[in-house]
Amino acid sequence: MLFEVGGYLDAVTDAYENIRCIILYSNYSPCNEAYHYCISKIYNFLLKYPEITLCIYFSQFYHTEDGFPTAAWNREALRSLSSLWPRVTLQRLPGGARRYLLRNFVYGIPGATLYHPTSPSRTLADRQN
């Protein structure tokens, strides 16, 4: 919805012509699966607004594990999008930022949820990213 032609970001960038950077926080990384084509829409948006840079922070990768039929497609689309660096930045949210966002922007999160230690597999995945 954000990157649809005539969607929210089109309306905002048309209303405020001095926008140069957009920072997005998401639970999942963008994908390019059928019926969504988010990464293709992001490309089209960036072509339309060449002066804008985009930074996407996400909590977890979306359907990139080998068990998903679309994993290879999503991984390749993410590589393609990240090749636009420095204009596009894709980053996993560090644990502290995730807690901050949950505490300040999500209603009804139990306090104990915010302070669970980071799992070793998550720490290793963050280091690899």
Salt bridges, closest charged atoms under 4 A:
GLU4 OE2 - LYS41 NZ 2.47
ASP10 OD2 - LYS48 NZ 3.25
GLU33 OE2 - HIS63 ND1 2.90
ASP66 OD1 - ARG75 NH1 3.18
GLU76 OE1 - ARG79 NH1 3.41
ASP126 OD1 - ARG92 NE 3.63
ASP126 OD2 - ARG122 NE 3.31
